[in-house]
């Protein structure tokens, strides 16, 4: 399976986080919310222009900005 960034997934798509390429403060904040390497995510909803997006991670819903999602690689 190829590696893509979270912001390119469509509603209903899912994947496993393989890398987080964001500044340390952003990566730490997202890790505190459960977005860590190995976690599975599913795209639940997208705003009209794709920003923000709602994902399901570790059983709860989380909204991410497109900029944050573009730094998360999934497979």
C-alpha positions in Angstrom: 0.0 0.0 0.0 1.3 3.5 -0.8 1.9 6.2 1.7 -0.3 9.4 1.3 -1.1 12.3 3.6 -4.2 12.4 5.7 -5.5 15.5 3.9 -5.8 13.6 0.6 -8.2 10.9 2.0 -11.9 11.1 1.1 -14.9 10.5 3.4 -15.0 6.8 4.5 -11.3 6.3 3.7 -9.1 5.0 6.5 -5.4 4.2 7.1 -2.7 3.7 9.6 -0.4 6.6 10.6 3.2 5.8 9.5 4.8 9.2 10.1 4.0 12.7 11.5 6.0 15.5 9.8 5.0 18.6 11.7 6.8 21.0 14.1 7.5 19.4 17.5 4.9 21.5 19.3 2.1 20.5 16.8 3.2 16.8 16.8 3.2 16.7 20.6 -0.3 18.3 20.8 -1.6 15.8 18.2 0.1 12.9 20.1 -1.7 14.0 23.3 -5.0 13.6 21.3 -4.1 10.0 20.2 -2.6 10.7 16.8 0.6 8.6 17.0 2.4 6.3 14.7 0.5 3.1 14.4 -2.9 4.5 15.2 -5.7 3.9 12.7 -7.8 6.8 11.5 -10.9 7.1 9.4 -12.2 10.2 7.7 -15.7 10.9 8.9 -16.6 14.3 7.5 -15.2 17.1 5.4 -16.1 20.8 5.5 -17.2 22.3 2.2 -13.7 23.1 1.1 -12.0 20.2 3.0 -10.9 22.3 5.9 -11.4 21.3 8.7 -11.9 17.5 8.4 -13.4 15.2 11.0 -11.6 11.9 11.7 -12.2 9.0 14.1 -9.1 8.0 16.0 -9.0 5.6 18.9 -12.8 5.6 19.1 -13.4 9.3 19.3 -14.0 12.1 16.8 -11.4 14.8 16.2 -11.4 17.8 13.9 -8.1 18.7 12.1 -7.1 21.6 10.0 -5.9 20.8 6.5 -2.4 22.1 7.3 -2.2 19.6 10.2 -3.6 16.7 8.2 -1.1 17.4 5.4 1.8 16.6 7.8 0.4 13.1 8.7 1.4 10.3 6.4 -0.9 7.2 6.3 -0.9 3.9 4.5 
